[in-house]
Amino acid sequence: MKKAEYNSKGTKQIVHTGYKLFDKQTNCITRGCAICNTQYSTYITPWTETKCNNSTFEEGHLLKANLGWFGRHKDRIPKKIMEKIMDKERKEYVILYMFHTYDKSGSIEPFGWLLTDYHHKLIADAVTYNYGQSWMKRLNALKEIEEYIIAD
C-alpha cells in the first residue's frame, strides 16, 4: 500500500495519477467509509443482512440503503460491480468506492469505481467516461488510486 504524502499545511494529499484535473481537485484518497473532495465510499451490507440498530428489515433493504448514499450516481455503477454487490449469495460486507472530478458547472463526474472486501482486497474495478474523454487517462489514474486503497 502506498503511503500518503501531504502538503506543508497537512490539508491536501499530494497525488500524481496523470489525470491532472483529479490530481488538482483531490484532497484525500483513503480506505473505508469516506466523503472527500473526489471520493465517496461506504460499506455495503450483504443482501441477506436484515438487522440494524435493533430493527429488522426485508432482505435487500439495507443494501439498497447503502447504495442510496451514492445518490443519482448509483445508476452509473458499472454492471460488473453491481452484479457482485447484488449477489444474493454474498455473505460479507464489501466497500464500494467512487472516484470523481467536478466539471465546469460543478457537477460530479464519476470516472473510477473500486469494490473491495472488508480487508481491502480488490474484488473489481471499472472506469466510466463520457464520449470524448480519455479512457486511458482515467484507467491509469484508477490504477494509481488503487495503490492507496488495495491491501498488499
Buried (B, 14 or more C-beta within 10 A) or exposed (E): EBEEEEEEEEEBBEBEBBBEBBBEBBBBBBBEEBEBBBBBBBEBBBBEBBEEEEEEBEEBBBBBEBBEBBEEBBEBBBEEBBEBBBEEEBEEEBBBBBBBBBEEEEEBBBBBBBBBBEEBEEBBBBBBBEEEEEEEBBBBBBBBBBEBBBEE
